[in-house]
Amino acid sequence: MTTTAMEETNQVSGGVFDAVCAMADRAAEAQRALAKSTTDVKNGLLAAIADALDARADEIAAANALDMSQAFDEGMDAGKLDRLKFDVPRIAASAQDMRHVATLPDPVGQVVRGFEAPNGLRLQQVRVPMGVIGMIYEARPNVTVDVVSLCIKSGNAALLRGGHAAERTNAATLAIVKDVLAELHFDAALVDTVDPYGREGATALMEARGHVDLLVPRGSARLIQAVVRNSKVPVIETGAGNVHIYVDRSADLTKAIPILLNAKTQRVGVCNAAEKLIVHRDVAEAFLPMAAQALANAHVAIHADEVSYRIIGEANIRDIELLEADASDWGTEYLALEIGVRVVDSIDDAIAHINTYSTHHTESILAEDYGAVERFTKDIDSAVVMVNASPRFTDGGVFGFGAELGISTQKMHARGPMGLQEMTTTKWVGYGTGQVRA
């Protein structure tokens, strides 16, 4: 499913809508049974699925090879092809992540807070599963395993729309998951996909209020905004990453180059890759030629503002692709070997620029001055702020979550990488001894 096609889809046939709602209702019934399971039972189920993924990895990899071949023939760019790739080593890594999720504390039943009222009534706020979680994502087959891991451990059911590009890969993965569910006497409806219904399936998920409890889109900014605008189901906004690195006047420039290269070039098609480089004027003349040379060596095209264009141009760097930035560049998530560069007069200007154009995912400051670090971390309005480190660390695995449902860029309920706790809601339980309210 392309994001353009999704944006154009605003209707769903009654048959597809009814089928998806029925699927969600079966998932809800399966979820209620899962919610009664102990932590040990859920952990055992995750271990069994992980073992099956390892044992049948060749089946998934073969399906993925077909998806990769078709995507390449259809002109998918290198960054998205890298996301789509799900070969045996990546399957093994996902299976290991699932085993790690099994070792984490079970959030279900955790007491968030509680107190005893003057009349002796004991009140506790406890964590409970969300219910049926819908996911709409594209060309990210590892997400299928992540969602299964996190949903099972947190006691939720999952309905997935993994998109056309990874349809064979996701189908092979889910077939293995369903086999294990059946073998261990769980309802296979606990994890299901609307992919057979195509774009209409995605639309039905968005309209299935009362059947689906929460919808999480994960993909490009256009995909996410299409879901946010059109969904009748509550949505957690995730993922789009117009990520900035700010090089302060106090930065250690020897640290800055490796961080910049890691942030931009390690994996260009992911949401925590750097898209913009903001440089304080006081260090621009010294830093930008070095940065531009390193980026040119890595075949990164530079979209430069007027000041940075002059500085880099005067450095006479060979084989550099240097372009004049226009207004549209500052809000663009390239997801490619491209980066926007701007010189600012002060940290205030840097903060203002970032807060204006950021998607509120992750921003990094490179600085040795404590005051500058404090200003930046307090005033930047993003889910994650890194100090003297690559924004590529914004990841559920790095944060100790084992896997992630996505990176929430909203401010309600969950913000930043979403792990097990973010996949629960709460309920209040009151324990009384016959109290009545006066």
LUMMARDREN-263745 format. One line per 8 residues: their letters; for each residue x, y, z of C-alpha. Coordinates in steps of 0.5 Angstrom, whole numbers, plus 500, padded with zeros to 3 digits. Example, Ala and Ser with C-alpha at 12.3 -4.5 7.8 and 13.67 -1.06 7.14 Angstrom:
<lovos>
as = 525 491 516 | 527 498 514
</lovos>
This chain:
<lovos>
mtttamee = 500 500 500 | 503 507 498 | 502 513 502 | 499 516 497 | 494 511 495 | 492 511 503 | 491 518 503 | 486 518 497
tnqvsggv = 482 512 500 | 476 514 505 | 471 509 503 | 470 502 505 | 465 497 503 | 460 494 508 | 463 487 507 | 470 489 508
fdavcama = 468 493 514 | 464 488 517 | 469 483 516 | 474 487 519 | 470 488 525 | 468 481 526 | 476 480 526 | 477 485 531
draaeaqr = 471 482 536 | 474 475 535 | 481 478 537 | 478 481 543 | 475 475 545 | 482 471 545 | 485 477 548 | 480 476 554
alaksttd = 483 469 555 | 490 471 554 | 489 477 560 | 487 471 565 | 494 468 563 | 500 468 568 | 506 472 567 | 510 465 566
vkngllaa = 505 462 561 | 506 469 557 | 513 468 557 | 513 461 555 | 509 463 549 | 514 468 547 | 519 463 548 | 516 458 543
iadaldar = 514 463 538 | 522 465 538 | 524 458 537 | 519 457 532 | 522 463 528 | 529 461 529 | 527 454 526 | 523 456 520
adeiaaan = 527 462 519 | 528 460 512 | 521 460 510 | 520 467 512 | 527 469 508 | 524 466 502 | 518 470 502 | 522 476 504
aldmsqaf = 526 475 498 | 520 475 493 | 518 482 497 | 525 485 496 | 525 483 488 | 518 486 487 | 520 492 491 | 526 493 487
degmdagk = 523 492 480 | 518 497 482 | 523 502 484 | 523 502 492 | 529 507 494 | 535 504 498 | 533 506 505 | 526 503 504
ldrlkfdv = 529 497 501 | 534 496 507 | 527 497 512 | 524 491 508 | 530 487 508 | 528 481 513 | 533 475 512 | 536 470 517
priaasaq = 540 474 521 | 535 479 522 | 530 474 523 | 534 471 529 | 535 478 532 | 528 479 532 | 527 472 535 | 532 474 540
dmrhvatl = 529 481 542 | 522 477 543 | 526 472 548 | 528 479 551 | 521 481 552 | 520 475 556 | 525 477 561 | 522 484 562
pdpvgqvv = 517 485 568 | 510 484 566 | 506 491 567 | 499 488 568 | 497 488 575 | 502 493 577 | 500 498 582 | 501 505 579
rgfeapng = 499 509 586 | 494 508 591 | 492 511 598 | 487 509 604 | 481 514 604 | 479 517 611 | 474 512 612 | 478 506 611
lrlqqvrv = 477 505 603 | 483 503 600 | 484 505 593 | 489 503 588 | 490 505 580 | 493 498 577 | 495 497 570 | 491 493 565
pmgvigmi = 491 491 558 | 489 496 552 | 485 490 549 | 485 490 541 | 491 494 538 | 491 496 531 | 498 497 527 | 498 500 520
yearpnvt = 505 500 518 | 509 499 511 | 515 496 509 | 517 494 516 | 517 486 517 | 521 486 523 | 515 490 526 | 510 484 526
vdvvslci = 515 481 531 | 516 487 535 | 508 488 536 | 507 480 537 | 512 480 542 | 509 486 546 | 502 485 545 | 502 478 548
ksgnaall = 507 480 554 | 502 486 555 | 496 482 555 | 493 485 548 | 491 482 541 | 494 485 535 | 490 487 528 | 496 488 523
rgghaaer = 496 492 516 | 503 491 514 | 502 493 507 | 503 491 500 | 511 491 500 | 512 486 505 | 505 482 505 | 509 475 503
tnaatlai = 514 476 509 | 508 478 514 | 504 472 512 | 510 467 513 | 511 470 520 | 504 470 522 | 503 463 519 | 508 461 524
vkdvlael = 506 465 530 | 499 462 529 | 501 455 529 | 505 456 535 | 498 459 538 | 494 453 536 | 499 448 539 | 499 452 546
hfdaalvd = 492 452 546 | 491 459 545 | 486 462 540 | 490 464 533 | 485 470 533 | 489 473 538 | 494 476 532 | 491 477 525
tvdpygre = 492 481 519 | 487 485 515 | 492 485 509 | 488 480 505 | 483 486 504 | 488 491 502 | 487 499 503 | 480 497 505
gatalmea = 482 493 510 | 487 499 513 | 481 504 512 | 476 499 516 | 481 499 522 | 481 506 522 | 473 506 522 | 472 500 527
rghvdllv = 471 504 533 | 468 500 539 | 472 494 536 | 479 496 536 | 481 500 542 | 487 503 539 | 491 504 533 | 498 506 532
prgsarli = 501 508 525 | 508 507 524 | 511 509 517 | 512 516 513 | 510 522 516 | 504 522 510 | 502 515 512 | 502 517 520
qavvrnsk = 498 524 518 | 493 520 514 | 491 516 519 | 491 521 524 | 486 525 520 | 482 520 518 | 481 515 524 | 475 514 528
vpvietga = 479 510 533 | 484 513 538 | 491 514 535 | 498 514 538 | 502 519 533 | 509 516 532 | 515 516 528 | 516 521 523
gnvhiyvd = 523 523 524 | 525 530 522 | 531 529 527 | 536 535 528 | 543 535 531 | 545 542 533 | 553 544 534 | 554 549 539
rsadltka = 559 554 540 | 562 550 545 | 562 543 542 | 568 538 542 | 569 538 534 | 573 532 534 | 567 528 537 | 562 531 532
ipillnak = 564 528 526 | 563 521 528 | 556 523 531 | 554 526 525 | 556 520 520 | 553 515 525 | 547 519 525 | 546 520 518
tqrvgvcn = 549 514 514 | 549 508 519 | 541 507 516 | 538 512 512 | 531 510 512 | 530 510 519 | 526 515 523 | 532 516 528
aaeklivh = 537 518 523 | 539 525 522 | 536 530 517 | 538 537 519 | 545 539 522 | 544 546 525 | 551 550 527 | 553 556 531
rdvaeafl = 556 561 527 | 562 562 532 | 564 555 530 | 561 554 523 | 568 556 519 | 572 551 523 | 567 545 523 | 563 546 516
pmaaqala = 569 544 512 | 570 538 516 | 563 536 516 | 562 537 509 | 568 533 507 | 566 527 511 | 559 527 508 | 562 528 501
nahvaiha = 566 522 503 | 560 518 505 | 556 520 498 | 551 525 502 | 548 531 498 | 548 537 502 | 542 542 502 | 545 548 505
devsyrii = 543 555 507 | 546 561 504 | 552 562 510 | 553 554 510 | 553 554 502 | 558 560 502 | 563 556 507 | 563 549 504
geanirdi = 563 552 497 | 570 556 499 | 573 549 502 | 573 547 495 | 571 539 497 | 572 534 491 | 566 530 489 | 561 534 493
elleadas = 554 535 492 | 552 542 494 | 545 544 493 | 542 551 495 | 537 550 500 | 530 552 500 | 524 553 505 | 521 546 503
dwgteyla = 528 543 506 | 527 545 513 | 521 541 514 | 523 535 510 | 524 528 512 | 529 525 507 | 530 518 509 | 536 518 504
leigvrvv = 543 520 503 | 541 528 504 | 542 533 509 | 540 540 511 | 545 545 514 | 544 551 517 | 548 556 521 | 545 560 526
dsiddaia = 547 566 530 | 545 563 537 | 543 557 541 | 536 561 542 | 536 561 534 | 537 554 534 | 532 552 539 | 527 556 535
hintysth = 528 553 528 | 528 546 531 | 522 547 535 | 519 550 528 | 521 545 524 | 521 538 528 | 517 533 528 | 518 532 535
htesilae = 522 525 535 | 529 526 537 | 534 532 537 | 541 532 539 | 546 537 542 | 553 537 541 | 556 542 547 | 561 542 553
dygaverf = 558 548 556 | 553 546 561 | 549 552 561 | 548 551 553 | 546 543 555 | 541 545 560 | 538 551 556 | 537 546 550
tkdidsav = 534 540 554 | 529 544 557 | 527 548 551 | 527 543 546 | 520 540 545 | 521 533 543 | 520 526 545 | 527 525 546
vmvnaspr = 533 529 547 | 541 527 546 | 547 530 549 | 553 529 546 | 551 522 543 | 547 520 536 | 540 520 535 | 540 513 533
ftdggvfg = 540 511 540 | 532 513 540 | 530 506 540 | 526 501 544 | 532 496 545 | 537 501 547 | 532 504 552 | 531 497 555
fgaelgis = 524 495 552 | 526 489 548 | 522 492 542 | 518 498 541 | 511 499 538 | 514 505 535 | 516 512 537 | 511 516 540
tqkmharg = 511 524 538 | 505 526 541 | 504 528 549 | 498 524 551 | 499 517 555 | 506 515 551 | 512 519 549 | 518 517 546
pmglqemt = 519 509 545 | 513 505 547 | 515 499 551 | 510 494 555 | 508 500 560 | 506 504 554 | 501 498 552 | 497 498 558
ttkwvgyg = 492 503 561 | 490 503 568 | 483 502 572 | 482 504 579 | 480 499 584 | 477 500 591 | 477 495 597 | 472 497 602
tgqvra = 469 494 608 | 462 496 607 | 463 504 607 | 457 508 604 | 458 515 602 | 455 520 606
</lovos>
